[in-house]
């Protein structure tokens, strides 16, 4: 019987596309129409999930967020644009995108969903990243209404990160529940769904794409 539902944060609970669009248009002017930007965004997010998952698995790789962004943007330009991408422009985009991403908001309707779930299930969060950064996002999203601090795990504080199933096992212990009683909701198949299932959890992938 399902007793707890645990969520990822990035890409799962809030939409990065408005921040991406604004940064992209400012850095790369008006040479791209909205449909093309939507395709570039979708590809960027897809590549980001793949690279982050590989980065988390390979201790020898350890790319910075700026390096990951450059790879994803470069791949997207090669796929959808004849224009060349310079390191300078990519770095400018990443700085602006990071700044605009501070203004995040929950996806429409999620507050209502959380209100309903809160009445029936234990709710938690498992998220990769620095504790201070992720808790700041959680505060800006007002998630403290439904998720208590003791039910939030960041990879930094437990020294384990997705896709390592251990981080899910740690949540089992925190909730004192078996894996079969837990469900994880995340946006990355490799980073979220695969390790959750390895830990014996149910899992739901909410892939956020505005264009295919």
C-alpha positions in Angstrom: 0.0 0.0 0.0 1.3 3.4 -1.0 2.1 5.6 2.1 4.6 8.2 0.9 5.2 10.3 -2.3 8.6 11.9 -2.8 9.4 14.5 -5.4 12.4 15.7 -7.3 12.6 19.6 -7.6 14.4 20.7 -10.7 12.3 20.4 -13.9 9.7 18.5 -11.9 8.0 21.2 -9.8 8.8 24.4 -11.7 9.2 25.4 -15.4 12.6 26.6 -16.6 11.3 27.6 -20.0 10.4 31.2 -19.4 13.8 31.9 -17.9 15.5 30.0 -20.8 13.5 31.9 -23.4 14.2 35.3 -21.9 18.0 34.6 -21.6 18.2 33.1 -25.1 16.4 36.1 -26.7 18.6 38.6 -24.9 21.9 36.9 -25.7 21.2 35.7 -29.2 18.9 38.7 -30.3 15.9 38.0 -32.5 17.5 35.6 -35.0 15.4 32.8 -33.7 11.6 32.6 -33.8 9.6 31.1 -30.9 9.1 27.7 -32.5 12.8 27.3 -33.0 13.6 28.4 -29.5 11.1 25.8 -28.2 12.9 23.1 -30.1 16.3 24.3 -28.8 14.9 24.3 -25.3 13.5 20.8 -25.5 16.8 19.5 -26.9 18.8 21.4 -24.3 16.8 19.9 -21.4 17.1 16.4 -23.0 20.8 16.7 -23.3 21.1 18.2 -19.8 19.4 15.2 -18.3 21.8 12.8 -20.1 24.9 14.7 -19.3 24.0 15.2 -15.6 23.2 11.5 -15.2 26.6 10.6 -16.7 28.4 13.3 -14.7 26.9 11.9 -11.5 28.0 8.4 -12.3 31.5 9.2 -13.5 33.7 10.6 -10.7 36.4 11.3 -13.3 34.1 13.6 -15.3 32.8 16.2 -12.8 31.8 18.9 -15.2 30.7 22.3 -13.9 27.2 23.5 -14.5 28.6 26.1 -17.0 30.4 23.3 -18.9 27.2 21.2 -19.0 25.2 24.2 -20.2 27.8 24.8 -23.0 27.6 21.1 -24.1 23.8 21.2 -24.2 23.6 24.5 -26.0 26.3 23.5 -28.5 24.4 20.2 -29.3 21.2 22.2 -29.7 22.8 24.7 -32.1 24.3 21.9 -34.2 20.8 20.3 -34.4 18.7 23.3 -35.1 20.7 26.3 -36.2 23.3 27.2 -38.9 24.8 29.8 -36.6 28.0 29.1 -34.7 28.2 29.2 -30.9 31.1 30.8 -29.2 32.3 30.1 -25.6 31.8 33.7 -24.8 28.1 33.8 -25.9 27.5 30.4 -24.1 29.0 31.8 -20.9 26.9 35.0 -21.2 23.8 32.9 -21.7 24.5 30.7 -18.7 25.1 33.7 -16.4 21.8 35.3 -17.5 19.9 32.0 -17.4 21.1 31.3 -13.9 20.1 34.8 -12.7 16.6 34.6 -14.3 16.1 31.1 -12.9 16.0 32.6 -9.4 12.5 33.8 -10.2 10.9 30.3 -10.2 7.3 29.5 -9.6 5.4 26.2 -9.2 3.7 24.7 -12.2 0.0 25.7 -12.3 -2.2 23.4 -10.3 0.6 21.8 -8.2 -0.5 23.7 -5.0 -3.9 22.1 -5.3 -2.3 18.7 -5.9 -0.1 19.0 -2.9 -3.0 20.0 -0.7 -4.9 16.8 -1.6 -1.8 14.6 -1.3 -0.9 16.1 2.1 -4.1 14.8 3.5 -3.4 11.1 2.6 0.3 10.6 2.3 3.7 11.5 3.8 5.4 13.9 1.4 9.2 14.2 0.9 11.8 15.6 -1.4 15.0 14.0 -2.8 17.1 16.4 -4.8 20.7 16.5 -6.1 22.7 19.7 -5.5 24.1 21.8 -2.7 21.9 22.0 0.3 21.8 25.8 0.5 20.9 26.1 -3.2 18.2 23.5 -3.1 16.7 24.8 0.1 16.6 28.3 -1.3 14.6 27.0 -4.3 12.2 25.1 -2.0 11.7 28.3 0.0 11.0 30.4 -3.1 8.5 27.8 -4.2 6.8 27.9 -0.8 7.1 24.1 -0.5 7.4 24.3 3.2 3.6 24.4 3.4 3.7 20.6 2.5 7.2 19.4 3.0 8.8 19.6 6.4 12.6 20.1 6.6 13.2 16.7 8.1 11.6 15.1 5.1 13.9 16.7 2.6 17.2 15.0 1.5 19.8 16.8 -0.6 22.7 14.9 -2.1 25.3 17.2 -0.4 24.1 16.5 3.1 24.0 12.7 2.8 27.0 12.4 0.5 25.0 10.4 -2.0 23.4 11.5 -5.2 21.0 10.2 -7.8 21.3 7.9 -9.7 22.7 6.1 -6.7 19.8 4.1 -5.2 21.3 4.6 -1.7 19.7 8.1 -1.5 16.3 6.4 -1.8 17.2 3.9 0.8 18.0 6.7 3.2 14.5 8.1 2.7 13.1 4.7 3.5 14.8 4.9 6.8 13.7 8.4 7.4 10.1 7.5 6.8 10.4 4.0 8.4 8.7 2.6 5.3 9.5 -0.2 2.8 10.4 0.7 -0.8 7.1 -0.9 -1.9 5.3 1.8 0.1 7.1 4.7 -1.6 6.6 6.5 -4.9 9.1 8.9 -6.5 8.1 11.6 -9.0 10.9 13.0 -11.2 11.6 14.3 -14.6 14.7 12.3 -15.6 14.4 8.6 -16.6 18.1 7.9 -15.9 18.5 10.0 -12.8 15.2 9.6 -11.1 13.1 6.6 -12.4 15.9 4.0 -12.8 17.4 4.4 -9.3 14.0 4.7 -7.6 12.9 1.3 -9.1 16.3 -0.2 -8.2 15.5 0.8 -4.6 12.1 -1.0 -4.9 10.0 2.1 -5.2 7.2 2.9 -7.6 8.2 5.7 -9.9 6.5 8.3 -12.2 8.3 10.3 -14.8 6.9 13.7 -15.6 9.0 14.7 -18.6 8.7 18.4 -19.1 8.8 19.2 -22.8 7.0 21.9 -24.7 8.1 20.7 -28.1 9.3 17.4 -29.5 
